[in-house]
């Protein structure tokens, strides 16, 4: 959505509608952030110090999900199952 806000990507009819539609069509299930994930995000041996990236990694670990990323720092996080 940030790229659409900056005018670098066009999402029609609007960024919010495009995202809502994609979530429905793909059958995406949201993984809620909770206290255990917040704590785990600080316990990870993750080279990233960006809280958002740490939350992403901790959420994937907590729910035993495979994370698709090309971010080298996330790929190098021990105990994180990644494809990328």
N, C-alpha and C positions, 0 to 999 in steps of 0.2 A: 504494500500500500504506500510505503514511503516513496518508492520510485514513481508511482502514479502522482503523488502529491508534488513531486519535483518536476513533473512533466516529462520524465524519461521513459514512461511506460503508459500505454493507454489501455484501461480496463473498462469495457462497456457492459451495461449502460452506465455504471458507476463503479468505483472500486469496491464499495461495500456490497453492492448487489452481485458483482462478479465473484467476490470471495464467498458470500453466502451460497451462491449457486454451485460453486466448485465444491464446497464442503458437502452439500447435499448429494451432488452427482457422484462424488468419490466415496460416499459412505464414511466420511471421516468421523472418528470418535475423539472428542476432546479428552485430554488427560489433565484433570484438575491439579493445580498447584496446592500443596498443603504444607503444614508445619514440618512434617518428616522430610519432605523434599527440600524445604528451605534449609533445614539443618544439614542434610546430606550435601547440599550444594557447597557448603563451607568445609566439609570434611574430605571432599574429593582431592585426589592428587592430580588436579587439572592445571595445566600451564596457564589457562585463561584466568584473568582476574575480573573480567567483565561479568557482572552479576547475571545478566540475561543469558549468556552462554553457559554459565555454571548451572542455572536453573534448567536449561534445556538438557544438559548432560545428566543432571540429577534426576530429572523427570523420566528420562529414558531408562536409567538404571532402576529406579524405584518400581516402574511398571514393567520391567523386563522387555523393553521395546528395542528394536534396532533403529538406530539413528542414521539417516541418509545425510551425509555432509561431505564437503570438500575442505572443510576447515581443519588444517593440519593439527592445531592445538587440541581440537576436540577428538580427532582421530587418535591422537597420542595419549588420551586420558585412559589410564588403566581401568578395567572392569566395565568400560563402555563398549557395547556392541555396535560397531559402525559399518556402513557401506559407503563407499565414496570414491 
